[in-house]
């Protein structure tokens, strides 16, 4: 009995066990990274699918035909938008994104909106405002906004400086 006990203690103190535990740890970390990549890809693809399936309902048909999305090189960004406001029908805002797609932004009472350093109301947003939206996708192909920042339009930017505006500091 004493020999078995000594063998067990020697095994738990051996370099072989440490190596096995490190190997198992590395496999677990790699599996978690792989699963995170799968989850991210799945959410991005789901948003692209939902956006396409709900296009007519969200934007109406184009000349009675469904638009051709075969030329899209990548799925649309599911967690935000950067662009100009082209329509406001509260609680939704339609933004023409940087890739020229139209995205429906769904706002809630807890959506935080900032212009420079000031917090503004949803009703302060106006047509042609340039905004950056951060949120999460929903099953209707919309982005549920968590945070909206009103930015100066890109046309006003000149070598990184904003024309006709005072610095923020």
C-alpha positions in Angstrom: 0.0 0.0 0.0 2.9 2.3 0.8 4.5 1.7 -2.6 1.2 2.6 -4.4 1.0 5.7 -2.4 4.6 6.7 -3.2 4.0 6.0 -6.9 0.9 8.3 -6.9 2.8 11.0 -5.2 5.8 10.6 -7.6 3.3 10.8 -10.6 1.7 14.0 -9.4 5.2 15.6 -8.8 6.6 14.4 -12.2 7.3 16.5 -15.3 5.1 14.3 -17.4 2.0 15.4 -15.5 3.0 19.0 -15.8 3.5 18.5 -19.6 0.2 16.8 -20.0 -1.6 19.6 -18.0 0.1 22.3 -20.2 -0.9 20.4 -23.3 -4.5 20.2 -22.2 -4.5 23.9 -21.3 -3.2 24.8 -24.7 -5.8 22.7 -26.4 -8.6 24.3 -24.4 -7.3 27.8 -25.2 -7.1 27.1 -28.9 -10.6 25.6 -28.8 -12.0 28.7 -27.2 -10.3 31.0 -29.7 -11.7 28.8 -32.6 -15.2 28.9 -31.1 -15.0 32.7 -30.7 -14.1 33.0 -34.4 -17.0 30.7 -35.3 -19.4 32.7 -33.2 -18.3 36.1 -34.7 -18.6 34.8 -38.2 -22.0 33.3 -37.5 -23.3 36.6 -36.1 -21.9 38.6 -39.1 -23.4 36.1 -41.6 -26.7 36.0 -39.8 -27.0 39.8 -39.9 -26.2 39.8 -43.6 -28.8 37.1 -44.3 -31.4 38.9 -42.1 -30.6 42.3 -43.8 -31.1 40.7 -47.3 -34.3 38.8 -46.3 -35.9 41.9 -44.8 -34.7 44.4 -47.5 -38.1 44.9 -49.1 -39.9 45.2 -45.8 -37.4 47.7 -44.5 -36.8 49.7 -47.6 -39.5 48.7 -50.1 -39.0 47.0 -53.4 -36.8 48.6 -56.1 -38.7 48.7 -59.3 -40.6 45.6 -58.2 -37.5 43.5 -58.2 -35.3 42.3 -55.4 -31.8 43.9 -55.6 -28.8 41.8 -56.7 -26.4 41.4 -53.7 -24.1 39.0 -55.6 -21.5 41.7 -56.1 -21.1 42.3 -52.4 -17.5 41.3 -51.5 -18.2 41.0 -47.8 -21.1 40.9 -45.4 -22.3 44.3 -44.1 -21.0 45.4 -40.7 -23.5 44.0 -38.2 -22.6 46.0 -35.2 -22.6 49.5 -36.4 -22.7 52.1 -39.2 -20.8 55.1 -40.3 -22.6 57.5 -42.6 -25.2 60.2 -43.3 -28.7 60.2 -42.0 -31.0 59.9 -45.0 -34.4 59.4 -43.2 -35.7 59.8 -39.7 -38.9 58.0 -38.6 -38.4 57.7 -34.9 -37.6 55.3 -33.3 -35.7 54.3 -36.5 -33.1 56.2 -38.5 -31.9 55.2 -41.9 -28.2 55.8 -42.6 -26.4 55.5 -45.9 -23.3 53.6 -44.7 -19.8 54.1 -46.0 -20.2 51.2 -48.4 -23.3 52.9 -49.9 -25.7 50.5 -48.2 -28.7 51.7 -46.3 -28.9 50.5 -42.7 -31.9 50.8 -40.4 -30.8 52.0 -36.9 -33.4 51.2 -34.2 -33.1 53.4 -31.2 -34.4 53.0 -27.6 -34.8 55.2 -24.7 -31.4 54.2 -23.3 -29.5 54.9 -26.5 -26.8 57.4 -25.7 -26.3 60.1 -28.2 -23.3 62.5 -28.2 -22.3 65.5 -30.3 -18.8 66.5 -29.4 -18.7 66.2 -25.6 -22.4 67.0 -25.1 -25.2 64.5 -24.7 -28.1 65.3 -27.0 -31.6 64.0 -27.5 -32.8 61.7 -30.3 -35.0 64.5 -31.6 -31.8 66.7 -32.0 -30.7 64.5 -34.9 -31.3 65.9 -38.4 -31.2 64.8 -42.0 -27.7 64.8 -43.5 -26.0 64.6 -40.0 -23.0 62.3 -40.2 -23.1 59.7 -37.4 -21.2 56.8 -36.1 -23.5 54.1 -34.6 -22.4 51.2 -32.3 -25.0 48.6 -31.5 -26.0 45.0 -32.0 -28.0 43.3 -34.8 -31.5 42.1 -34.5 -33.5 39.4 -36.4 -35.1 42.0 -38.7 -31.8 43.1 -40.2 -31.6 46.3 -38.2 -29.0 47.6 -35.8 -30.2 48.3 -32.3 -28.2 51.4 -31.3 -26.4 51.5 -28.0 -24.4 54.6 -28.8 -24.6 57.3 -31.5 -22.0 60.0 -32.0 -22.7 62.9 -34.3 -19.6 63.8 -36.2 -18.6 66.5 -38.6 -19.2 65.5 -42.2 -16.1 64.1 -44.0 -16.3 67.1 -46.4 -15.4 69.4 -43.5 -12.3 67.5 -42.7 -9.0 68.9 -44.1 -5.8 67.1 -43.3 -7.3 65.8 -40.0 -8.5 69.3 -38.9 -12.1 70.4 -38.9 -12.7 73.6 -40.8 -14.7 76.5 -39.3 -15.0 74.8 -35.9 -13.2 75.4 -32.6 -11.0 72.6 -31.2 -12.6 70.4 -28.5 -10.0 71.2 -25.9 
